[in-house]
Amino acid sequence: MNNVAILDKLLRPAPNFDLQASQGNNVVLIQASVVAAFGSADVERVNLTIVGPNLVSVYNQSRNGNEAFPLTQFPPFSYNFQWAYPSNASEGVYQISIDLIDSQGRLASTFGGSSSFGLFKGGTPPFNFIPFVAIGGAAVVGGALYLGTKRRSKRYLTPFEHFNSLTGGELSGGTMTVEGNTGSGKTLLSEQLMYEDLRRGRPCIFVATGDFPTNIRSNMKSMGLDVTGYEQSGLLSFVDAYSSEAGQESREKFFTSSLGDLTALGIKITSSLPLDKAKGASLYLDSLVPLASKVKAESIISFVQSVGARMRGIGGKAVFILGPSMDVGVQRQLEDTADCVVQMEAFEERGVRRRRLRIAKFRARRHQEGWNVFAIEDGKGIIFYSKKPKT
């Protein structure tokens, strides 16, 4: 299997191309074959760079891991690129460089220097170019590109249930805070934790302060978290604390007319759980950030402590989402009183967006420390990377 093939528009191997070719025929096709041990899902991106005779990049293009053609279940996976060179391009030898970015956002392998093609008037290199073409040029270069040759260690994709391995088991009672910057996945984490509770038969309340409950339901469904049945059975209730802020009438059974009225919000939370289903319930509030502009800092702290104590009293738990705009002093006090603190982060590394989380605190329980990288996939939600294969 060839790792890089240079072809003309008729898919024939071609070491040289005509600089004077007509429009539509001035095309260089490049096929890169990649072997990824864990399938195309282990490929984040394939980057192609073409460098001209003056050693300056003339063309850059990327393919996402799921753009392999044809998209097969087993390797090698083929990624196709096409460059329509301009008629005023420099005459000479062009070098090809390919970088493979794995699903953890790391540079896993680099290929370059041994594959090239020529651009010449008439498609034939002049006599003085022949030695350089013979040394650097090749229409086909053998040996598949292997993903993972530069990895420090193997990583395996594991489902969301891996989160309980990080925490040393589920949080069955008490208070949890989830912190992180924009786009780090805080809301999705809380939704998946709630879905796991619902699957275990735990009654749940979701307090929405940052979006309409209808949007939350829709977003959860797109991640494979359909809560329709749980609502119909009375196991899940939404408390809408957002619609009033958006100037719209709420469609929910439980709602508040003012986000700043924490007393009314507390009453709605209590009334959303029937007495026969209150025991062991879970509360999820996403998020505390909108409250910060409505009430004093000490009121937020008092509200969180009061709700947390109420949930603990019925053998349940409370999960609160915090954003980057929260007052540092408030955040520190909430961390001090919380039983579990989860910190999340979205960041860029080598132009690739990545996410990670860590369990910063878990009172009276041994847990995994350090950052854990994860991805977000449609229909699956949060997917973790583990050093141990799924059993």
TAJO-V503295 format. One record per pair of residues at least 4 apart in sequence whose ideal C-beta (glycine too) atoms are under 7 Angstrom apart, sorted by the first residue. I is the first residue (numbers start at 1). J is the second residue. Records with the same first field share a line. If there is no record, write none. Layout:
BEGIN
I->J ; J
END
This chain:
BEGIN
1->33 ; 76 ; 144
2->33 ; 140 ; 141 ; 142
3->32 ; 33 ; 111 ; 141 ; 143 ; 144 ; 145
4->30 ; 32 ; 96 ; 98 ; 111 ; 115 ; 141
5->13 ; 31 ; 140
6->13 ; 14 ; 28 ; 30 ; 115 ; 117 ; 139
7->11 ; 12 ; 13 ; 14 ; 29 ; 31
8->12 ; 14 ; 29
9->25 ; 27 ; 29
11->29
13->139 ; 140
14->139
15->117 ; 118 ; 137 ; 138 ; 139
16->117 ; 118 ; 120 ; 123 ; 124 ; 125
17->21 ; 28 ; 117 ; 118 ; 119 ; 123
18->122 ; 123
19->87 ; 89 ; 91 ; 119 ; 120 ; 121
20->87 ; 121 ; 122
21->25 ; 26
26->84 ; 85
27->82 ; 84
28->83 ; 85 ; 117
29->80 ; 82
30->48 ; 81 ; 96
31->78 ; 80
32->46 ; 79 ; 98 ; 145
33->76 ; 78 ; 144 ; 145
34->43 ; 46 ; 76 ; 77 ; 79 ; 100 ; 145 ; 147
35->75 ; 76 ; 144 ; 145 ; 146 ; 147
36->40 ; 42 ; 43 ; 75 ; 77 ; 147
37->42 ; 148
38->42 ; 157
40->65 ; 66 ; 68 ; 71 ; 77
41->65 ; 103 ; 157
42->102 ; 103 ; 147
43->65 ; 77 ; 100 ; 102 ; 103 ; 147
44->65 ; 101 ; 102 ; 103 ; 105 ; 352
45->62 ; 63 ; 64 ; 65 ; 101
46->62 ; 63 ; 79 ; 98 ; 100
47->62 ; 98 ; 99 ; 101
48->60 ; 61 ; 81 ; 98
49->57 ; 60 ; 97
50->58 ; 59 ; 83 ; 94 ; 96
51->55 ; 56 ; 57 ; 58 ; 94 ; 95 ; 97
52->56 ; 58 ; 90 ; 94
53->90 ; 92 ; 93
54->90
59->83
61->81
63->67 ; 79
65->103
66->71
67->79
68->77 ; 78 ; 79
69->78 ; 80
72->77
76->144
85->89 ; 119
89->119
91->119 ; 120 ; 121
92->119 ; 129
93->116 ; 118 ; 132 ; 133 ; 136 ; 137
94->116 ; 117 ; 119
95->112 ; 113 ; 116 ; 136
96->112 ; 115 ; 116
97->111 ; 112
98->111 ; 112
99->107 ; 110
100->108 ; 109 ; 145 ; 147
101->105 ; 106 ; 107 ; 108 ; 352
102->106 ; 108 ; 147 ; 148
103->375
104->155 ; 373 ; 385
105->349 ; 352 ; 354
107->150 ; 350
108->147 ; 148 ; 149 ; 150 ; 151
109->145 ; 146 ; 147 ; 149 ; 150
111->145
114->141
115->138 ; 141
116->136 ; 137 ; 138
117->137
118->125 ; 129 ; 133 ; 137
120->124 ; 125 ; 126 ; 129
125->129 ; 130 ; 133
129->133
130->134
131->135
132->136
133->137
153->387
155->385 ; 386 ; 387
156->385 ; 386 ; 388 ; 389 ; 390
157->383 ; 385
158->162 ; 384 ; 386 ; 390
159->383
160->192 ; 381 ; 382
162->166 ; 384 ; 386
163->167
164->169 ; 170
166->359 ; 367 ; 368 ; 372
167->171 ; 340 ; 359 ; 362 ; 367
168->362 ; 365 ; 366 ; 367
171->176 ; 317 ; 339 ; 340
172->317
173->312 ; 315 ; 316 ; 317
174->312 ; 317 ; 339 ; 340
175->308 ; 317 ; 318 ; 337 ; 338 ; 339
176->317 ; 319 ; 338 ; 339 ; 340 ; 342
177->320 ; 322 ; 334 ; 335 ; 338 ; 341
178->186 ; 189 ; 190 ; 319 ; 321 ; 322 ; 342 ; 344
179->322 ; 331 ; 343 ; 344
180->184 ; 186 ; 343 ; 344 ; 345
181->324 ; 345 ; 346
182->324
183->346
184->344 ; 345 ; 346 ; 355
185->189 ; 344 ; 355 ; 376 ; 382
186->190 ; 321 ; 344
187->191 ; 286 ; 321
188->192 ; 223 ; 376 ; 381 ; 382
189->193 ; 344 ; 382
190->194 ; 284 ; 286 ; 319 ; 321
191->195 ; 220 ; 225
192->196 ; 225 ; 381 ; 382
193->197 ; 319
194->198 ; 204 ; 206 ; 282 ; 284
195->199 ; 225
196->200
197->202 ; 204 ; 282
198->202 ; 204 ; 227 ; 230 ; 235 ; 236
202->280 ; 281 ; 282
203->235 ; 273 ; 277 ; 281
204->235 ; 236 ; 281 ; 282 ; 284
205->237 ; 239 ; 269 ; 272 ; 273 ; 281 ; 283
206->216 ; 238 ; 284
207->239 ; 241 ; 269 ; 283 ; 284 ; 285
208->213 ; 216 ; 238 ; 239 ; 240 ; 241 ; 242 ; 286
209->241 ; 242 ; 259 ; 285 ; 286 ; 287 ; 290 ; 291
210->242 ; 286 ; 287 ; 290
211->215 ; 216 ; 242
212->242 ; 243
213->217 ; 238 ; 240 ; 252
214->218 ; 251
215->219
216->220
217->221 ; 227
218->222
219->223
220->225 ; 227
221->225 ; 226
222->378
223->378 ; 379 ; 380 ; 381
224->379 ; 380 ; 381
225->381
227->231 ; 236
228->232
229->233
230->235 ; 236
231->236
234->277
237->254 ; 272 ; 273
238->252 ; 254
239->254 ; 255 ; 268 ; 269 ; 272
240->250 ; 252 ; 254 ; 255
241->256 ; 259 ; 265
242->246
243->248 ; 249 ; 250 ; 255
244->250 ; 256 ; 257 ; 258 ; 259
245->259
250->255
254->268 ; 271 ; 272
256->261 ; 264 ; 265 ; 268
258->264
259->290 ; 291 ; 294
260->294 ; 295
261->265
262->266 ; 295 ; 299 ; 303
263->267
264->268
265->269
266->270 ; 306 ; 307
267->271
268->272
269->283 ; 307
273->277 ; 278 ; 281
274->278
278->314
279->314 ; 315
280->315 ; 316
281->311 ; 314 ; 316
282->316 ; 317
283->307 ; 311 ; 316 ; 318 ; 319
284->319
285->320 ; 321
286->321
287->321 ; 322 ; 323
288->292 ; 300 ; 320 ; 321 ; 322 ; 326
289->323 ; 325 ; 326
291->295 ; 300
292->300 ; 326 ; 327
295->299 ; 300
297->301 ; 327 ; 329 ; 330
298->302
299->303
300->304 ; 330
301->305 ; 330 ; 333 ; 334
302->306
303->307
304->308 ; 320 ; 334
305->309 ; 337
306->310
307->311 ; 318
308->312 ; 318
309->313
311->316 ; 317 ; 318
322->326 ; 331 ; 334
326->330 ; 331
327->331
328->332
329->333
330->334
331->335
332->336
333->337
334->338
335->341 ; 361
338->361
339->363
340->361 ; 362
341->360 ; 361
342->357 ; 359
343->357 ; 358 ; 360
344->357
345->355 ; 356
346->353 ; 355
347->354
348->352 ; 353
349->354
354->373
355->374 ; 376
356->371 ; 372 ; 373 ; 374
357->372 ; 374
358->369 ; 370 ; 371 ; 372
359->367 ; 368 ; 369
362->367
372->384
373->385
374->382 ; 383 ; 384 ; 385
375->383
376->381 ; 382
377->383
END
